[in-house]
Amino acid sequence: DENAPATFCKIMDIIPSTENRNLGLSFSRMLFYHENGGISEEVFDVLLFEHLSGEWQTQKDFYNACMNGDVDTKAAYHQQYLGDVMGRLKKHVDTFLIELDKLDEKAASKDIETHTRIPKIMAHNAFVREAFIRVKQNSIDPVVGYE
C-alpha cells in the first residue's frame, strides 16, 4: 500500500451514471498521485461533467468532446471552468484532511491489543494524507490559492 503510485481521490458523492462512468468514475481511475501530487485526468473530467449538470447542452457538448477525442474542445471547457473544478477539489481535499485527523485521533484512543488492525489503518491514513497534501500543495493551491 505505501508503495502504490496513487490513491483513489475519495470523492464519493457523485451518483454513478453511464456518462460519468465512461468519463472515468471508478476507484481505479480517479486518482491522486502520491509522489508528485498530480491529479488524474478522469478526476477533472468527472468533476467538470458534474459541474455542468445544470447546463444540459454544455454538458452534452463536453461529454461528446471527451468521447470523440476532441482534445481542443475538451481543453477549452476545462480552461473555462478551471476555477470551479479546482474550488471543488480544494474544498474536498481540505475537508478530507480534517476527517483523516479525526480518524487518527479516534484510532489512537483504541487499544491496539484489541484492535490489531489499527497500525495498518494508521499507516494507510498516513499514505493517503501525504498524497492529499502533495495534491493540495502542487496542484490545487497554485491555482486556487492558499486560503
N, C-alpha and C positions, 0 to 999 in steps of 0.2 A: 504494500500500500504506500509506504513512504517513498518508494522508488518510482511510482507512477508519474508519467509526464504531465498528467492533468487530473482535474476532479470535476465532477458534474457541478454545474453552476448553482444548483439548489433552487432554481426558480420553479416553484411548484403550483403557482396559482393560475396557470393557463389551462383552460379547458381544451382537451385534445380535439382536433378536427382533422379531416383528411388533408386539408391545405397546410395546416401548421406542422403536421407530421411530415408532409412532403418537403417542407422547408427545413426540417431538421429537429423538430420537437422530439427529443429522446435523451435518455440518460447518457448514452454513449456519444452523442454529437454536440450537445450544448455544454461546452467545456470552458473552464478557466485553466490556463496553463501555469503550472507551478513554477517553473524556472524563470520565465521572463514576464509573467503577469499578463500574457496575451489572452484574448477572448476569441473563441471560435466564431467563424462567420455565421454559423447556424444561430447562435445567441442573438446576433444583430438582426438576422432575417426574421426570426420568430417574433422578437420584441417589436420590430417595426410593423410586421403584419398585424399584430395585436393592437398596436397603437393606431393603426389606420382603420380599425373596425367601425368607426363612426362615419367613415368616408368610403362607402361601398365601391364606387368606381375606381377611386385611387388605390384602394386595397387590391382590387382585382387587377389593375394595371401593374402594380408592384409584383404581385404573385406571378402574373404571366411573364414579366421580365425575368424573374428568378427561374421559372420553369423552362423558359426558352433560351436561357443563356445570354440574355441581352445585358451584358455587364455594364454598358454605359448608362442605360436607363436605371438599372438597379443601383448603380453608384450615385446617380443624381438623386434618387429618392433617399438613399442613406445620408447623403450630404444635407439635403433639405431638412431632414428630421433628426439630425445627429444630436442636437441638444436635448430633444425629448427622450430619445432612447438612452442616451448617456445619463440623463437625470434619473430615469427609472432604474438603471443599473446602479447608480450611486446610492440611491435610497435602499435598494435590495442589499447591496454589499454592506453598507453601514448597519442596517438592521440585523443582518445575519451575523456580523461580527459581535454585536451586542448579545445576541442569542447564544453564540458559542461561549462567551464569557459566563453567562448564566448557567449553561450546561456544565461547564468545567467546575464552577462553584458547587453545583449540586453533586457532581461526581466526586469531588474532593471530600465531601462530607460523608461519603459512604465508606463502609468497612470493606477493604479490598479482599479480605479473607472470605467474606460472604459474597461479595460481588466481584468475582475473579476477572471479569472482562473489563473492569474499569481502566486498567492501564492501557489496554488496546484501544478502548474508546477514546481516552485522552490523547493517545498518540495520533489517532486518526484526526481528532479535532485540531491538534496542533498542525498537522499537514494541511488540512483544509484552511485553517486560519492563515498560514503562511501564503498559500495560493491567493486567498482573497485579499490579503494586504498587498501583495505584489500587483494584483489586478487593479486595486484602488490606486496605488502609487504610480504604476507605469501606464495604465490605460485609461483610467477614469479621471483622476484628479487633474492631469494635464489638459483635459478637455473641459471639464465642468468647473474645476476649482477646488479649493481645499477647505471649504466651509464645514 
